[in-house]
Amino acid sequence: MQNTLTKVLPHDGFGEDCGVVLQMVSFQLGDEVFAIDILGVQEIIRMLDITQVPNAPHYVDGVVNLRGKVIPIINLRARFGLSGTEPTKDTRIVVVEVANMILGFIVDSVEEVLRLSEENIEIPAPTGRGGTEECHKGVGRVNGSLVLLLDLERLFNNQTF
């Protein structure tokens, strides 16, 4: 699995002079919008019944059976230290492959596929707070708003489980 953002050819609707364009799937957690490389996403599904697993980390809600495959489900709100919320009709599970492992993570809603030109992405300055900032690839500017770009490899490393 790539550890870089997906690069799309410049002629992908932005004109010849815009440089490299990145395709990202954006999703919402609370009031914040995050995005991940579209190549890491296998599918996006509605919430399923989750079977709890004893002694799992606090951010692992359990496992689901997805077409005969048992995959772990990460509660991204808990992983980021956000308060919990009840699932709604918009809640989704984003299924990804990371380091040859398939897993899903719960988001409040999936927004859209973003096309970001490289000049609209900045590397975030360290805040000194630790936490999830080690999982950020950058910050994208989209229509006057900021989108946190996540690195799946770092977010779901071997120490996650």
Contacts in CASP RR format, 6 or more apart in sequence:
PFRMAT RR
TARGET T0000
AUTHOR 0000-0000-0000
METHOD contacts of the structure
MODEL  1
MQNTLTKVLPHDGFGEDCGVVLQMVSFQLGDEVFAIDILGVQEIIRMLDI
TQVPNAPHYVDGVVNLRGKVIPIINLRARFGLSGTEPTKDTRIVVVEVAN
MILGFIVDSVEEVLRLSEENIEIPAPTGRGGTEECHKGVGRVNGSLVLLL
DLERLFNNQTF
1 39 0 8 1.000
1 40 0 8 1.000
1 97 0 8 1.000
1 98 0 8 1.000
1 99 0 8 1.000
1 100 0 8 1.000
1 152 0 8 1.000
1 153 0 8 1.000
2 37 0 8 1.000
2 39 0 8 1.000
3 151 0 8 1.000
3 153 0 8 1.000
5 22 0 8 1.000
5 24 0 8 1.000
5 37 0 8 1.000
5 121 0 8 1.000
5 137 0 8 1.000
5 149 0 8 1.000
6 22 0 8 1.000
6 23 0 8 1.000
6 24 0 8 1.000
6 37 0 8 1.000
6 38 0 8 1.000
6 39 0 8 1.000
7 20 0 8 1.000
7 21 0 8 1.000
7 22 0 8 1.000
8 20 0 8 1.000
8 21 0 8 1.000
8 22 0 8 1.000
8 23 0 8 1.000
8 115 0 8 1.000
9 21 0 8 1.000
10 16 0 8 1.000
10 17 0 8 1.000
10 18 0 8 1.000
10 19 0 8 1.000
10 20 0 8 1.000
10 21 0 8 1.000
12 21 0 8 1.000
12 115 0 8 1.000
13 21 0 8 1.000
13 115 0 8 1.000
14 21 0 8 1.000
14 115 0 8 1.000
14 117 0 8 1.000
18 117 0 8 1.000
18 119 0 8 1.000
19 117 0 8 1.000
19 118 0 8 1.000
19 119 0 8 1.000
20 117 0 8 1.000
20 118 0 8 1.000
21 115 0 8 1.000
21 116 0 8 1.000
21 117 0 8 1.000
21 118 0 8 1.000
22 37 0 8 1.000
22 115 0 8 1.000
22 116 0 8 1.000
22 117 0 8 1.000
22 118 0 8 1.000
22 121 0 8 1.000
23 37 0 8 1.000
23 38 0 8 1.000
23 39 0 8 1.000
23 113 0 8 1.000
23 114 0 8 1.000
23 115 0 8 1.000
24 35 0 8 1.000
24 36 0 8 1.000
24 37 0 8 1.000
24 38 0 8 1.000
24 113 0 8 1.000
24 114 0 8 1.000
24 115 0 8 1.000
24 116 0 8 1.000
24 147 0 8 1.000
24 149 0 8 1.000
25 35 0 8 1.000
25 36 0 8 1.000
25 37 0 8 1.000
25 38 0 8 1.000
25 41 0 8 1.000
25 44 0 8 1.000
25 94 0 8 1.000
25 110 0 8 1.000
25 112 0 8 1.000
25 113 0 8 1.000
25 114 0 8 1.000
26 33 0 8 1.000
26 34 0 8 1.000
26 35 0 8 1.000
26 110 0 8 1.000
26 111 0 8 1.000
26 112 0 8 1.000
26 113 0 8 1.000
26 114 0 8 1.000
26 147 0 8 1.000
27 33 0 8 1.000
27 34 0 8 1.000
27 35 0 8 1.000
27 36 0 8 1.000
27 92 0 8 1.000
27 94 0 8 1.000
27 107 0 8 1.000
27 108 0 8 1.000
27 109 0 8 1.000
27 110 0 8 1.000
27 111 0 8 1.000
28 34 0 8 1.000
28 107 0 8 1.000
28 108 0 8 1.000
28 109 0 8 1.000
28 110 0 8 1.000
28 111 0 8 1.000
29 76 0 8 1.000
29 77 0 8 1.000
29 80 0 8 1.000
29 82 0 8 1.000
29 107 0 8 1.000
29 108 0 8 1.000
30 77 0 8 1.000
30 82 0 8 1.000
30 85 0 8 1.000
30 108 0 8 1.000
32 148 0 8 1.000
33 111 0 8 1.000
33 145 0 8 1.000
33 146 0 8 1.000
33 147 0 8 1.000
33 148 0 8 1.000
34 107 0 8 1.000
34 147 0 8 1.000
34 148 0 8 1.000
34 149 0 8 1.000
34 150 0 8 1.000
35 114 0 8 1.000
35 140 0 8 1.000
35 147 0 8 1.000
35 148 0 8 1.000
35 149 0 8 1.000
35 150 0 8 1.000
36 94 0 8 1.000
36 96 0 8 1.000
36 149 0 8 1.000
36 150 0 8 1.000
36 152 0 8 1.000
37 152 0 8 1.000
38 113 0 8 1.000
40 96 0 8 1.000
40 97 0 8 1.000
40 98 0 8 1.000
40 152 0 8 1.000
41 94 0 8 1.000
41 95 0 8 1.000
41 96 0 8 1.000
42 95 0 8 1.000
42 96 0 8 1.000
42 97 0 8 1.000
42 102 0 8 1.000
43 95 0 8 1.000
44 92 0 8 1.000
44 93 0 8 1.000
44 94 0 8 1.000
44 95 0 8 1.000
44 110 0 8 1.000
45 66 0 8 1.000
45 92 0 8 1.000
45 93 0 8 1.000
45 95 0 8 1.000
46 91 0 8 1.000
46 92 0 8 1.000
46 93 0 8 1.000
47 87 0 8 1.000
47 91 0 8 1.000
47 92 0 8 1.000
47 93 0 8 1.000
47 106 0 8 1.000
48 64 0 8 1.000
48 65 0 8 1.000
48 66 0 8 1.000
48 93 0 8 1.000
49 64 0 8 1.000
50 61 0 8 1.000
50 62 0 8 1.000
50 63 0 8 1.000
50 64 0 8 1.000
50 73 0 8 1.000
51 62 0 8 1.000
51 63 0 8 1.000
51 64 0 8 1.000
52 61 0 8 1.000
52 62 0 8 1.000
53 60 0 8 1.000
53 62 0 8 1.000
53 63 0 8 1.000
53 72 0 8 1.000
56 62 0 8 1.000
56 161 0 8 1.000
57 160 0 8 1.000
57 161 0 8 1.000
58 78 0 8 1.000
59 74 0 8 1.000
59 75 0 8 1.000
59 76 0 8 1.000
59 78 0 8 1.000
59 79 0 8 1.000
60 72 0 8 1.000
60 73 0 8 1.000
60 74 0 8 1.000
60 75 0 8 1.000
60 161 0 8 1.000
61 73 0 8 1.000
61 74 0 8 1.000
61 75 0 8 1.000
61 78 0 8 1.000
61 106 0 8 1.000
62 72 0 8 1.000
62 73 0 8 1.000
63 70 0 8 1.000
63 71 0 8 1.000
63 72 0 8 1.000
63 73 0 8 1.000
64 70 0 8 1.000
64 71 0 8 1.000
64 73 0 8 1.000
64 93 0 8 1.000
66 95 0 8 1.000
69 102 0 8 1.000
71 95 0 8 1.000
71 102 0 8 1.000
71 103 0 8 1.000
71 104 0 8 1.000
72 103 0 8 1.000
72 104 0 8 1.000
72 161 0 8 1.000
73 93 0 8 1.000
73 103 0 8 1.000
73 104 0 8 1.000
73 105 0 8 1.000
73 106 0 8 1.000
74 103 0 8 1.000
74 104 0 8 1.000
74 105 0 8 1.000
74 106 0 8 1.000
74 156 0 8 1.000
74 160 0 8 1.000
75 84 0 8 1.000
75 105 0 8 1.000
75 106 0 8 1.000
76 105 0 8 1.000
76 106 0 8 1.000
76 107 0 8 1.000
77 83 0 8 1.000
77 84 0 8 1.000
77 85 0 8 1.000
77 106 0 8 1.000
77 108 0 8 1.000
78 84 0 8 1.000
79 105 0 8 1.000
79 132 0 8 1.000
79 155 0 8 1.000
80 132 0 8 1.000
85 108 0 8 1.000
87 106 0 8 1.000
88 108 0 8 1.000
88 109 0 8 1.000
90 108 0 8 1.000
90 109 0 8 1.000
91 106 0 8 1.000
91 107 0 8 1.000
91 108 0 8 1.000
91 109 0 8 1.000
92 106 0 8 1.000
92 107 0 8 1.000
92 109 0 8 1.000
92 110 0 8 1.000
93 104 0 8 1.000
93 105 0 8 1.000
93 106 0 8 1.000
93 107 0 8 1.000
94 104 0 8 1.000
94 105 0 8 1.000
94 107 0 8 1.000
94 110 0 8 1.000
95 102 0 8 1.000
95 103 0 8 1.000
95 104 0 8 1.000
96 102 0 8 1.000
96 103 0 8 1.000
96 104 0 8 1.000
96 105 0 8 1.000
96 152 0 8 1.000
96 156 0 8 1.000
98 152 0 8 1.000
98 153 0 8 1.000
98 155 0 8 1.000
98 156 0 8 1.000
99 153 0 8 1.000
99 156 0 8 1.000
99 157 0 8 1.000
99 158 0 8 1.000
101 156 0 8 1.000
103 156 0 8 1.000
105 156 0 8 1.000
114 142 0 8 1.000
114 147 0 8 1.000
116 140 0 8 1.000
116 142 0 8 1.000
116 147 0 8 1.000
120 140 0 8 1.000
120 141 0 8 1.000
120 142 0 8 1.000
121 138 0 8 1.000
121 139 0 8 1.000
121 140 0 8 1.000
121 141 0 8 1.000
121 149 0 8 1.000
122 138 0 8 1.000
122 139 0 8 1.000
122 140 0 8 1.000
122 141 0 8 1.000
123 138 0 8 1.000
123 139 0 8 1.000
124 133 0 8 1.000
124 136 0 8 1.000
124 138 0 8 1.000
124 139 0 8 1.000
124 148 0 8 1.000
126 133 0 8 1.000
127 133 0 8 1.000
132 155 0 8 1.000
134 154 0 8 1.000
135 150 0 8 1.000
135 151 0 8 1.000
135 154 0 8 1.000
135 155 0 8 1.000
136 148 0 8 1.000
136 149 0 8 1.000
136 150 0 8 1.000
136 151 0 8 1.000
137 149 0 8 1.000
137 150 0 8 1.000
137 151 0 8 1.000
138 148 0 8 1.000
138 149 0 8 1.000
139 146 0 8 1.000
139 147 0 8 1.000
139 148 0 8 1.000
139 149 0 8 1.000
140 146 0 8 1.000
140 147 0 8 1.000
140 148 0 8 1.000
140 149 0 8 1.000
141 147 0 8 1.000
END
